[in-house]
C-alpha cells in the first residue's frame, strides 16, 4: 500500500509539475504582452483645456513653470505627478496632478500654488477651467478686483488661500458651493459689506481666516452651522452688534481671535463650552460689561488675551491654578477689581502677564514663578512695599501709576518710579522746566533746525518697563508683547530718505509698541502747551507688492483726552510711506505733569512685513509753552518776589493813590489766579476745555441743542472735533448753588470711575459760567424710558439689569470708592441710559463727601420730594441710607412704569409706596408691575419688590447697605420678608395726607413686628 501510495504519489507529482510549467509559461506570455502594451501606451497627458488655461494664466502673470514639473511642455510631468508632501514642497510656482483618470491616461491639475510672487493683476477667467482644483494658494500677491463668481465651480476645493492681496468688492455668495472646503483664508484684503449667508453651507470647514479684510455689519448667524471649525480669526474688521452667543456651540474651536472690531459686550458665557481652546484673543469691546467666570472651563489655554473688553469683577474669584499650560495672560485695560492672587504668579508655564489699567488694590503677592519674563501691573491702585522678587535681574516689571511705597528697594529698581506713582509726580508745586523734546529711539541727542534739542531715547524697554532721564525731565513707559513675533522690536530703524523732512535725522529711528506707549513730562510749569508729535511710516513700501498692504492704526491721547481715533500715519500722509507728518495739539498742564499716550486698540494689520508687526510708532516729539515761562528749564529765577515788592513800595511813595490802586488790582488778579489754580487742582485728570471749543461744539450754545434743564441750568448737546458727542452742563448765573457746588461736582466725579457712573470728559473754567463736559448718553434718562416719554420698550430683563446696574453704582459710591460719597438726589431723571441701556448715575451736583464720624453733613436739605428718606427730610440726618431709600423708590417706579406720585390715578394708587404696600399685604404684589410687561420672571419680580420695600423702611437702621442690596438682587443673599409697614405710610393714611406732605408731619419708626437685622 505504501509503495502504491508512493508510486501513485510519484505519478501525481510528475503530472502537477507539468501543469505548473504550462501555467508559468502562460503568465510569462501575458506579462510580456502587458509590458509590450504598456511600452506601446503613451504616458498620461494633462487635460488640454487645463494646459491652455495654465499657460494663459502663467503668461498673464509673468511667471514661468519649473523645468522640474513642466518637462517638454507637459505640465503634469516630473515632480508634478508624484505624491510628495505638498505643504513642504519648495517649488513656487508649482502644481500637483492626479493622473488616474480615464485608465491613467488623463491628468487633471488638483493643486496650484503661486505664492508670494507679487503677482499684479486680477484673478483671470481662465482659472475656472481648472475645475478639478482641490488646493489653490494665491496668498501674498497683489491681486486686485473682486473674487469672480466662478469660484463656486471648484466643488472639489478643500484649501483656498487668497489672503494678503488688495482684492475688493463683496465676497461672492457662490463660495457657498464649495461644500468640501476645509480651509478658507481671505485675510488682509479690501472687501466691503457683510459676509454672505451662503458661507453657512461650508459645514466641513475647519479653518476660517478673515482678519483685516474690511467686512462690516453683524457677525452672521450662519457661522453657527460650521460645527467643525477649529480656527476662527476675525480681528480688525468693522463687525458690530453683540458678540454672538452661538460661538459657544462651536466646541471644536482651538483658536479664536476677535480683536479690533466694534462688538458690544458682554462676552458670552457660552464660551465656557470651548474646552479645546488653546488660544483665545478678544479685545476692544465698545460697551457692555463682561465677567471672567466663563474662562474657568478653558483649562487647555496657552494664550489668553481679554484686553480692553470692559471686564469687571474680582480677580480673586478665578482659580488660575487650573491653567497649567498658560504662557501668556493679558487682561489689561479693563475694570477688574480685587487683589492680585498668588495663584497667577505661581503658574509654572506663564511667561507674560499683563494686568495693567485695571482697578486692582492691595499689596503684591510674596512669590513669583521663575518662568515669568514680563509682568505689567501699571495703572492700578496697588499699595504696600515691593516684594523681594520685584528686583530680579531677568524680570521686566512695570509698576507705573500705583500707590506703592518704595522703601529700601529704591536703589535697586529703575530710577524715577517715585515720579510715576499716582498723584505724586516729581516737582509737584515746584516746577523746574517749561519744555522737553525726544528723538524717539535715537541713540544720541539731535539738534533740530529750530535749535530744539531732541534728547536720545535708546533704552530697550522690552515687554513691560519704563525709563526716566537722569535729570527727571521726561520719561517713557511701554507694555505689550508682539504676539507670534519671532523678533519683536520696540525700536525700529530706517536709512531711507524722507519727504517733507525738515530734520531728517529724527526719522531714522522710531519707537514702536505692541500695546501702550506713554511719554511723560515732569516738573513743567502749569499752563497751556503745544504738543508736537512727528511721524513717518517706513515699514510698508510704496510699491505694488503685498508688503504695501500694511496698515498701522492706533489712538492718540494727550493728558487723558482722546485726540485722534484710529490714527493711520500713512493714510494721513496721503497714502505714502517715507513721508513725514506732524500732529499738533494744545494741552493744559495742571499739576506740573504731562502725559502723551499712544494706544493700540486692535486695529491695523499684524503680519506685514512679518508676523507680529503692529502697534503705534513715533519718531519724535516736543512740548513747548504757550506762555512766558517763569522758570529756566532747571534754573529757577530768583529775586522776583523781592523785586516786585520793591517796585510796589516805590510806586506807592511816588505815585500815591495810583500805586494803591495798582496794588488793589494786583491783589484782585492774584485772587482770581488762585481761584483758577484751585479749580485746576480739583479737576485733576479730566481734560480742560476752552470756552471757544465748547461754543464751537454746541453751535454757540444754541437753544436748539438744549437737551435738558438741570440744577445748574441748561444742558447742551455738542460734538467735539475728534467726533465725540458730549453733553455740556452750564452753571447758570441765577443758580443758587454757584461755583462752590461746581467745584464739588468736578472734584467728586474726578475721584470716582465706574461703568454705572456718568463719565466726566472735562470742564471749562475760562467762561463766565463754569461748564461740565459729560459723555452724551443717547437713550436719555430713565424717567423718560419708564414713564412712556420715549420710544424705548423696556422688557423685564432690561428693567432688572437697569435696577442692578444702579445698585452697583451706588455700592461703589458708598463702599468701594476711595471716599464715601452720598449722592443725595437719586431719582429716575438722574439715571441716564447708554446705547446698551446700561444705567449711569448722573448729576453729582448735590453730592457731599461723607465723613463716617459725622451723621449730619449739612443743615440744608438737598434732593427731590418723593425720594427723600424720612430722617433726612425731617431732621437733615444724612447717611448713605438716604440714598438706599431713594433707590428703593426708583426700583418701584421702574417695576410699575409710573412715578411715585400721580394724581391722575384713582385715590388708592396716587402714592406708589402706599399702593405697593396695599398690594403686598394682600399677597398680590405682582399687580403693581407695568401692564406693558407681558413676560417676566415671577421669582425675580417678587424678590425685587421685597428688596425695594426693605430699602424704603422708615428707620435707616432697617435699610441694608448697598452691597447687600446687590447681593439680594442677584440672589446671592436671601431677601428677608418684610413684616411691618413703615410708620410714615400708616400715619399718612390715617391722616388722609399724601406722601409728599407727610414728610413735613414727622416720621416715626415702627416698633411693632419682627425687626430686620440688616
Secondary structure, 3 states (H helix, E strand, C coil): CHHHHHHHHHHHHHHHHHHHHHHHHHHHHHHHHHHHHHHHCCCCEECHHHHHHHHHHHHHHCCCCCCCCCECCECCCHHHHCCCCCCCCCCCCEEEEEEEHHHHCEEEEEEEECCCCCCEEECCHHHHHCCCCCEEECCCCEEECECCHHHHHCCCCCEEECCCCCCEECCCHHHHHCCCCCEEECCCCEECCCCCHHHHHCCCCCEEECCCCCCEEECCHHHHHCCCCCEEECCCCEEEEECCHHHHHCCCCCEEEECCCEEECCCCHHHHHCCCCCEEEEECCCCCCECCHHHHHCCCCCEEEEECCCEEEEHHHCCHHHCCCCCEEECCCCEEECCCCHHHHCCCCCCEEECCCCCCEECCCCCCCCCCCEEECCCCEECCECCHHHHCCCCEEECCCCCCECHHHHHHCCCCHHHHCCCCCCCCCCCCECCEEEEECCCCCEECCCCCEEEEECCCCCCEEEEECCCCCEEEEEECCCCCCCCCCCEEECCCCCECCCCHHHHCEEEECCCEEEEEEECECCEEEEEEEEECCCCCCCCCCHHHHCCEEEEEEECCEEEEEEEEHHHHCCCCCCECEEEEEEEEECCCEEEEEEECCCCECCECCCCCECCCEECEEEEEECCCCCCCCCCCCCCHHHHHHHHHHHHHHHHCHHHHHHHHHHHHHHHHHHHHHHHHHHHCCCEECCHHHHHHHCCCCCHHHEEEECCCCEEEEEECCCCCEEEEEECCCCCCCHHHHHHHHHHHHHHCCCCCECCEEEEECCCCCCEEEEECCCCCEHHHHHCCCCCCCCCHHHHHHHHHHHHHHHHHHHHHCCCCEECCCCCHHHEEECCCCCEEECCHHHCEECCCCCCCCCCCCCCCCCCCCHHHHHHCCCCHHHHHHHHHHHHHHHHHCCCCECCCCCHHHCEHHHHHHHHHHCCCHHHHCCCCCCCCCHHHHHHHHHHHHHHCCCCHHHCCCHHHHHHHHHCCCCCCCCCCCCHHHHHHHHCCCCHHHHCCCCCCCCCCCCCCCC
